[in-house]
Amino acid sequence: MHAARALLGARSRYASVTQSTRVLDRPPAVSGSVRIALVTDTYVPQVNGVSTVVHRIVRVLGDRGAAAAVVAPRYPNAPAAAPGELRVRSAPFPPYPAIRLSLPAPGQVGRFLRRFRPDLVHVVTEGPLGLAGRRFALRGRIPLMTSYHTDFPGYCRHYGAPLLEPTAWQWLRWFHGPARLTHTPGEFVRDALHARGLSRAIVWGRAVDTEQFHPERDRVRWRRRLRIRDGTVLVLHVGRLAPEKNLDVLIDAWSLAHATLGAQARFVIAGEGPLEARLEACLPWVTRLGFLDRDDLADLYAAADVCVLPSATETCGLVALEAMATGLAVIAADAGGFRESIHPDRTGLLAPATDARAFAAGLVTLALDRDRRLVLGAAARDFALTRAQTVEDDVLLAQYGLLIAPPAGGAHACAA
């Protein structure tokens, strides 16, 4: 009953974020222990926007007394599956071995979920495990929620297969069409899904942990470790080092900025991926830190002065919000989710996604103007506080409650 009360108590927060769906006049009657199954093709210990959101949902459900089960890949050298988890054998994705895909296992997933007896299945990704979770929910007539985090049509362009973009959209319509709600972390992406016929897409999943990422973190540790002198500007890029992240623009922009700033700036990259060798060859003077856990990353943000993010395919841009929550001045691509958190010359800077010279000019300007960096960073922190997780967590619980327990009369808030 504790979980049911939490779901009902969150109901009042729901209407403000469900304008694209029909909102009920009264809360649903939820009783007993609420059981939510989450199915994802990426999860901790991997660190990315999707795994971060899923881990957060599991934590929130536990805090509110609900039962959660997770179906996720098994990773090499990772700890054994936690209680309530099914870890499915995975293999490296050839173009990017750090990404692992679970082998199709609909029978294994189905048996696990039948034993768990979920009231709702939340499928977070569109990979093999997501397919198995979707199939289980639809065959069992269990309420299905999905999430759309990855710009697959955009990835087709960046990976040299633009002719596959229409096929990607067909797949997405088929995959998400039966869902009673589809989460996506940005208004731009939500509108694109609506335009493609996915009218039950709503914005959720763009909150940031402002307690973990904050300006009072240890700024000195990383600067000492990297031997950065006082007065030297630390310029940072964080993210997966892959073609869809627009790294050619980063290479050109940083080369131009480095030629102007010289020893006044130190350039640092945190992340790994298939373009590591290219970045090392093109930017030999850059410090590369590889993969960092979230605590190390939060301290690195606090140690930095400027963060540069040229990706044009971000549905949310959580990396920007984390940097902003730490009080860091951000220069990002004028595209996708970045537009929804970075207000030009107020909470950061935006540059055309393909214009390396504009990125370089903004970077040089901020590197040479400490006062402007501090003003932008303070405003960025203030904005990030408006995206704190508490309200969004309550909204999620209300959505689960509405889908699990429709009102008398039988109509769901978002019928499939």
C-alpha positions in Angstrom: 0.0 0.0 0.0 3.0 2.3 0.5 3.8 2.2 -3.2 0.2 2.7 -4.2 0.0 5.8 -1.9 3.2 7.2 -3.4 1.8 6.8 -6.9 -1.4 8.5 -6.0 0.3 11.3 -4.1 2.3 12.1 -7.3 -0.9 12.4 -9.3 -1.1 16.2 -8.9 2.2 16.7 -10.7 1.2 14.8 -13.7 -1.0 17.2 -15.8 1.8 19.7 -16.4 3.9 17.2 -18.4 1.2 15.2 -20.2 -0.3 17.8 -22.5 0.0 15.5 -25.4 -2.2 12.8 -23.8 -5.7 12.8 -22.3 -5.4 13.4 -18.6 -7.8 11.8 -16.2 -10.2 13.9 -14.1 -9.3 11.8 -11.0 -6.5 9.6 -9.9 -6.6 5.9 -10.6 -7.5 3.4 -7.9 -4.2 1.6 -7.3 -4.0 -1.0 -4.6 -1.6 -3.6 -3.3 2.1 -3.8 -4.2 3.0 -2.2 -7.5 5.4 -4.2 -9.7 7.3 -2.6 -12.5 9.6 -4.4 -15.0 12.3 -2.4 -16.7 13.9 -3.9 -19.9 17.0 -2.2 -21.3 19.8 -3.0 -23.6 22.3 -0.9 -21.6 22.6 -0.7 -17.8 25.1 -0.2 -15.0 28.1 -0.5 -14.8 28.1 1.1 -18.3 27.8 4.9 -18.0 25.6 6.7 -20.4 22.4 8.7 -20.4 20.1 5.7 -20.7 21.8 3.5 -18.0 21.8 6.6 -15.7 18.1 7.1 -16.1 17.2 3.4 -15.7 19.3 3.1 -12.5 17.6 6.2 -11.2 14.1 4.7 -11.9 15.0 1.5 -10.0 16.2 3.6 -7.0 13.1 5.7 -7.0 10.8 2.7 -7.1 12.7 1.1 -4.2 12.5 4.3 -2.2 8.7 4.5 -2.7 8.1 0.9 -1.7 7.4 -0.5 -5.2 8.9 -3.7 -6.6 11.2 -3.4 -9.6 12.7 -6.0 -11.8 15.4 -5.3 -14.4 16.3 -7.2 -17.6 19.7 -6.0 -18.9 22.9 -7.2 -20.5 25.6 -9.1 -18.7 29.0 -7.4 -19.0 32.5 -9.0 -18.7 34.1 -8.7 -15.3 31.0 -7.1 -13.8 29.5 -8.1 -10.5 26.9 -10.8 -10.4 23.3 -9.8 -11.0 21.7 -8.0 -8.1 18.4 -9.3 -6.6 15.6 -8.6 -9.0 17.9 -8.6 -12.1 18.2 -10.8 -15.1 21.5 -10.4 -16.8 21.5 -11.8 -20.3 24.7 -12.8 -22.1 26.0 -10.1 -24.5 28.6 -9.8 -27.2 30.6 -6.7 -28.4 29.1 -4.6 -31.2 31.8 -4.8 -33.9 32.0 -1.1 -34.9 32.2 -0.2 -31.2 33.3 -3.0 -28.9 32.6 -1.0 -25.7 28.9 -1.3 -26.6 27.6 -4.8 -26.0 24.4 -6.3 -27.5 22.6 -9.0 -25.7 21.8 -12.0 -27.8 18.1 -12.6 -28.5 16.6 -14.5 -25.5 12.8 -14.1 -25.6 12.3 -17.4 -23.8 14.7 -16.5 -20.9 13.2 -13.0 -20.6 9.7 -14.3 -20.7 10.3 -16.9 -18.0 11.9 -14.2 -15.7 9.1 -11.8 -16.3 6.3 -14.3 -15.7 7.8 -15.2 -12.4 8.0 -11.5 -11.5 4.3 -10.9 -12.5 4.7 -7.2 -13.5 1.8 -4.7 -13.4 3.5 -2.7 -16.1 6.5 -3.3 -18.5 8.7 -0.3 -19.3 10.9 -1.0 -22.3 13.7 1.5 -22.4 15.6 0.6 -25.5 14.8 -0.8 -28.9 17.5 -3.6 -29.0 17.1 -7.4 -28.6 16.2 -7.2 -24.9 13.7 -4.4 -25.6 12.1 -6.5 -28.3 11.7 -9.4 -25.9 10.2 -7.1 -23.2 7.8 -5.6 -25.8 6.7 -9.0 -27.0 6.1 -10.2 -23.4 3.9 -7.2 -22.6 1.8 -7.3 -25.7 1.2 -11.1 -25.6 0.3 -10.9 -21.9 -1.9 -7.8 -22.4 0.2 -6.0 -19.8 0.4 -2.2 -20.0 3.5 -1.2 -22.0 5.5 2.0 -21.7 8.5 2.7 -23.9 11.3 5.2 -24.0 13.1 6.8 -27.0 16.5 8.1 -26.1 18.7 7.5 -29.2 18.4 9.4 -32.5 18.6 6.3 -34.7 17.6 8.2 -37.9 20.4 10.7 -37.3 22.9 7.9 -36.6 22.1 6.5 -40.1 23.5 9.8 -41.5 26.6 9.9 -39.3 27.5 6.2 -40.0 27.3 6.7 -43.8 23.9 5.1 -44.4 21.5 8.0 -45.0 19.3 5.8 -47.3 18.4 3.8 -44.2 16.8 6.8 -42.4 13.2 6.1 -43.7 13.6 2.5 -42.6 14.7 3.6 -39.2 11.6 5.7 -38.8 9.4 2.8 -39.9 11.0 0.6 -37.3 10.5 3.2 -34.6 6.8 3.6 -35.5 6.3 -0.2 -35.3 8.3 -0.6 -32.1 6.7 2.3 -30.1 3.2 2.3 -31.7 1.6 -0.1 -29.2 2.9 1.7 -26.1 0.5 3.6 -24.0 3.1 6.2 -23.3 6.5 6.8 -24.9 9.1 8.8 -22.9 11.6 11.0 -24.7 13.8 13.5 -23.0 13.4 16.5 -25.2 10.6 18.7 -26.7 12.3 18.7 -30.2 12.3 14.9 -30.3 8.8 14.6 -28.9 7.6 16.9 -31.7 9.4 14.8 -34.3 7.8 11.6 -32.9 4.4 13.3 -33.0 5.0 14.3 -36.6 5.8 10.7 -37.5 2.5 9.4 -36.0 3.7 8.6 -32.4 1.2 10.9 -30.7 1.6 9.4 -27.2 5.2 10.5 -26.9 5.7 12.8 -23.9 8.8 14.5 -22.4 10.3 12.8 -19.4 13.9 11.9 -18.5 15.7 15.2 -18.7 16.3 15.8 -15.0 19.8 16.1 -13.5 21.2 15.0 -10.2 22.1 18.5 -8.8 23.3 16.9 -5.5 26.0 14.8 -7.2 26.9 17.5 -9.7 27.4 20.8 -8.0 30.0 23.6 -7.8 31.3 22.7 -4.4 32.9 19.5 -5.5 36.7 19.1 -5.2 38.1 21.4 -7.9 41.7 21.0 -6.8 42.2 17.2 -7.0 42.0 16.9 -10.8 44.0 20.1 -11.4 46.8 18.8 -9.2 46.7 15.4 -10.9 46.9 16.9 -14.3 49.5 19.4 -13.2 47.5 22.4 -14.3 48.9 25.7 -13.1 46.8 28.4 -11.5 45.4 30.7 -14.2 45.5 28.0 -16.9 42.0 27.4 -18.4 40.9 23.7 -18.4 38.9 23.1 -21.6 36.9 19.8 -21.4 35.0 17.5 -23.7 33.0 14.6 -22.2 31.3 11.8 -24.2 31.4 8.7 -26.3 34.1 9.1 -28.9 32.1 8.0 -31.9 31.0 9.4 -35.3 27.6 10.6 -34.2 29.3 13.0 -31.7 30.5 15.3 -34.5 34.1 15.0 -33.4 35.6 16.3 -36.7 34.2 19.7 -35.6 35.8 19.3 -32.2 39.1 18.5 -33.8 39.1 21.5 -36.0 37.7 23.9 -33.3 40.3 22.8 -30.7 43.1 23.0 -33.2 42.1 26.6 -34.0 41.7 27.5 -30.3 45.0 25.9 -29.3 46.8 27.9 -32.0 45.5 31.1 -30.4 45.6 30.2 -26.7 48.8 28.1 -26.5 49.9 27.5 -22.9 46.9 29.6 -21.5 44.6 26.5 -21.9 44.8 22.8 -21.3 42.6 20.6 -23.3 41.2 17.4 -21.8 38.9 14.6 -23.1 37.0 12.1 -20.9 35.4 9.2 -22.8 36.2 6.2 -25.0 35.1 4.9 -28.3 36.1 3.9 -31.9 37.5 7.4 -32.7 40.1 7.4 -29.9 43.0 6.7 -32.3 41.9 9.5 -34.7 41.6 12.0 -31.8 45.1 11.0 -30.6 46.6 11.5 -34.1 44.9 14.8 -34.8 45.2 16.3 -31.3 48.4 14.9 -29.8 48.6 17.7 -27.2 45.2 16.8 -25.7 45.1 14.9 -22.4 42.8 11.8 -22.7 41.4 10.3 -19.6 39.3 7.5 -21.0 36.3 6.2 -19.1 35.5 7.9 -15.7 33.0 6.9 -13.1 30.4 9.5 -12.2 32.1 10.7 -9.0 35.4 11.3 -10.8 33.5 12.9 -13.6 31.6 15.3 -11.3 35.0 16.4 -9.8 36.4 16.9 -13.3 33.5 19.1 -14.2 34.2 21.2 -11.1 37.9 21.5 -12.0 37.1 22.6 -15.6 36.5 26.1 -16.9 34.8 25.5 -20.2 33.0 22.4 -21.7 32.7 21.9 -25.5 30.0 19.6 -26.8 29.6 19.6 -30.7 27.2 16.6 -31.0 24.1 17.3 -33.2 22.3 14.1 -32.3 21.5 14.6 -28.6 17.9 13.9 -27.7 18.5 15.4 -24.2 22.1 16.4 -23.7 22.4 15.1 -20.1 26.1 15.7 -20.3 25.5 19.4 -20.8 23.1 19.5 -17.8 25.6 17.8 -15.6 28.3 20.3 -16.6 25.8 23.1 -16.0 24.8 21.8 -12.6 28.5 22.0 -11.7 28.5 25.7 -12.6 30.5 25.2 -15.8 30.3 27.4 -18.9 29.2 25.2 -21.8 29.6 25.7 -25.6 27.4 23.2 -27.5 25.9 22.6 -30.9 22.8 24.6 -31.8 20.8 21.3 -32.3 18.6 18.8 -30.5 18.3 18.7 -26.8 21.1 21.3 -26.2 18.7 24.0 -27.4 16.3 23.3 -24.5 18.9 23.8 -21.8 21.4 26.3 -23.2 19.9 29.8 -23.7 22.5 31.7 -25.8 24.6 34.2 -23.8 22.5 33.5 -20.7 23.2 29.9 -19.6 25.9 29.1 -22.1 26.8 29.4 -25.8 25.5 27.7 -28.9 27.3 27.4 -32.2 26.2 26.0 -35.5 26.9 22.3 -35.4 29.1 22.3 -38.5 30.9 25.5 -37.8 34.3 24.8 -36.2 35.3 28.4 -36.4 32.3 29.5 -34.4 33.1 26.9 -31.7 36.7 28.1 -31.6 35.7 31.7 -31.4 33.4 31.1 -28.5 36.0 29.0 -26.7 38.7 31.6 -27.1 36.4 34.3 -25.9 35.5 32.4 -22.7 39.0 31.3 -22.1 40.2 34.9 -22.0 37.2 36.3 -20.1 37.0 34.7 -16.6 34.2 37.0 -15.5 32.0 36.0 -18.3 32.7 32.3 -17.6 31.6 32.8 -14.0 28.4 34.6 -15.0 27.4 31.9 -17.5 28.3 29.2 -15.0 26.2 30.7 -12.3 23.2 31.0 -14.6 23.8 27.5 -15.8 23.6 26.2 -12.3 20.4 28.1 -11.6 18.9 26.6 -14.7 20.0 23.1 -13.8 18.2 23.5 -10.4 15.0 23.8 -12.3 15.6 20.3 -13.8 16.2 18.6 -10.4 15.0 15.1 -10.2 12.4 15.2 -7.4 9.4 16.6 -9.4 10.2 14.4 -12.4 10.3 11.3 -10.2 6.8 12.1 -8.9 5.6 12.5 -12.4 6.9 9.1 -13.4 5.1 7.4 -10.5 1.9 9.1 -11.4 2.2 7.9 -15.0 2.8 4.3 -13.9 -0.2 4.6 -11.6 -2.4 5.9 -14.4 -1.4 3.1 -16.8 -1.7 0.3 -14.2 -5.1 1.4 -12.8 -7.4 3.1 -15.4 -10.5 4.8 -14.2 -13.9 3.0 -13.8 -15.4 2.6 -17.3 -12.4 0.8 -18.7 -10.7 3.5 -20.8 -7.0 3.9 -20.3 -5.5 7.4 -20.3 -3.6 6.4 -23.4 -5.2 3.5 -25.0 -3.0 1.5 -27.4 
